[in-house]
């Protein structure tokens, strides 16, 4: 994800992953693994808040229930969803 974020940055975008924001918070809160109450309190809510402030979403990678939920939320909010890096226009 970070490599793709760098490619997007070089194309004039500011790509931010939910993980980049959520993981330091989880570490500060004492660490947590998926499925724990602390993880559920922080991880997906951070991604959802971030998504509400994004212009578009790039959905790449393999199967992910969480990513699919984010795509559904983005579409419900009328945001553009790209499914391949080559679809994202340079700025």
Secondary structure as GFF3:
##gff-version 3
##sequence-region A 1 91
A	DSSP	alpha_helix	2	10	.	.	.	ID=ss1
A	DSSP	alpha_helix	18	28	.	.	.	ID=ss2
A	DSSP	alpha_helix	37	51	.	.	.	ID=ss3
A	DSSP	beta_strand	56	58	.	.	.	ID=ss4
A	DSSP	alpha_helix	65	76	.	.	.	ID=ss5
A	DSSP	beta_strand	80	82	.	.	.	ID=ss6
A	DSSP	three_ten_helix	85	87	.	.	.	ID=ss7
###
